[in-house]
Amino acid sequence: MTCPWIPIRALGGAVAVVSAAIAGTFLSAGPAQALTCAAPPGAPASIVEIDGTTGCGANTDATSGAWGYSDGGVGFADASSGAFVIGAGLSGGVGAGESRGGQLAAVGFGADALALGVLDDPAAAVVLAGPQSQAYVGDGADPMLCEGAASAAVNFATGRSCVVIGTFRYATP
């Protein structure tokens, strides 16, 4: 019998490397281009900021938190029913997330990057996309999609994951 979490552990190293690179980008980002849309729990909010081709948005009900961040891209987060969502778009990328009761992070980095996360059920997921790549995570009934040169998606509730780095491609069955 095989453990269904082994693929997640194997993917963890790749996700950690990509996450560290993205964190470095956040730390070195210039404040003049960056936009942050924050809608923490406590009151319903709908925030949108646009500056040229850079934009962010955050929608939330009183029980949830949504944070959109953009530095030369588009970051959008939509959260309800106790969810916490982060969407970040960097250097031309798009990171968008929507969750009902779950925790979700979607980060798109580079030209033509699209990281899209949707969780209709309480769950936890991470979606990352690099230049010319797409990563998607759906609810428990939806398939995952990782394609391009650098993308990864993990749904911790279902144990499903995929990762693409160059010619390396991996997806849980």
N, C-alpha and C positions, 0 to 999 in steps of 0.2 A: 504494500500500500504506500502511495506517495502522499506527501504532505502538500495540501493545496497552497500553503504559504511560501514554499520554496521559491517559486518564480518571483514573488514579491521581494524576498530577501536578495535574490540575485540581481534584481532590478535596482535595489536600494543604492548600490554603489554608483551606478550610472546617474541616477536621479540626484544623489548627493553632489557629484561633480558638476552637473548642469546647474543645480541650485546654488552652489558656491560661485560659479561664474556669474549667475544672475545677481546674486547678492553683491558681488564686486562692482557690477554695473550700477546698482542702486547707490553704493557708497561713493562712486566717482562721478555720478550724474551732476551736470551743471544745474543750479537752481533756476536760471533764467528760462529754461525750456520746460521744466517739470511742472506738472499740474497734479494736484491731489484733490480728490472728491471724497470726503469722509462723512459717513452717516452711521455713527455708533448707535448702539441700543439706547432706548429711552424715549424716543419720539419718532413718529413716521417722518421720512424725509425723501426728497427727490432732488438731486443736485446734478447739474451739468455745467461743465466749463469747456470752452473751445477757444483755442488760440492758434489760428492758421490750420495746419494739418495735425495739430496735437489736440487731444481731447480726453476728458474723463467724465464718468458718470457714476452715480451711486443712488440706488433706490432701496428703501427698507421700510418695514413696519416697525412698530415700537418694540418688538421682541427680538429684533435681529440687528446685525451689523454688516454694513457693506462699505468697501473701500475701493475706489478706482484710482489708479496711478498711471501717469503717462509722462514719458520723457522722449518726445519725438515720435509718438505712436498714439494708440487709443487704448485706454483701460476702462472697463465697465464692470460693475458688480450690481446684482439684484438679489436681495435676500428677504425671506419672509419665514414665518413660523419657527422662529428661534435659530435661524441659519446665520452663519458667518461666512462672508464671501470676499475674496480679494481678486481683482482683475487688474493686470498691469500690461501696458504696451510700451515697449522700449525700442528706440532706433528704427521706427517704421513698422513695428509689429503691433498686433492686436491681441489683447488678452481680455476675454469676456467670460463671466461666470454668472450662473443663476441657480439658486438652490432654495428648496423648501424644507427647512429643518436640518440641513446638513452643513458640513464644513467643506469649503472648496477654494482652491487657489488656481488661477489660470494666468499664465505668463507667456506673452509672445514677444520675441526678441529678434529684430532684424527685418529687412525688407521682405514683404510678402509672407510674414509669419502669422499664423492664426492659431491661437489656443482657445478652444471653446469648451466650456464645461457646463453641463446641465444635470442637476440632481433633483428629481421629483420626490424622492424618499429620503429620510434621514440616512446620511452616509457621509463618508469623508473621501475626498479625491484631490489629486494634483494633476494639472495638465500643463505641459511645457512645449513650446514650439520655437524652433530657430528659423533662420532665414530660409525662404522658399519651402517651408514645411507647414504641415497642419497636424494638429492633435485634437481629438474630440473625446469626451467621455459622456455617456448618457446615463439614464437611470438604469435600474437593474435589468430591464427588458431590452435596452438598446445596445447595439454593438459599439465597440470602440473603433477609432480610426487613427492610426499614426502613419503618416507618410511624409515624404520629402527627404531632406538630408539630416535633420536633427529634430526629433520630436519624441515625446514620452507622455503617457497617460496612465494613471493608476487609480482604480476605484478600490479603496481598502475594504469596503463593505462586501463587495462581490468577489474580491480576490482577482479580478481581471486586470490585466496590464498589457501595455505594448511599449516598445522602444525602438527607435530608428536612429542609428548613428552611422552616417556614411553608408557603406554597403551592409552593415550589420542590421539585421531585422529580427525582432523577437516579439511574440505575442502569446499570451496564455491561451490554451485551447478553449 
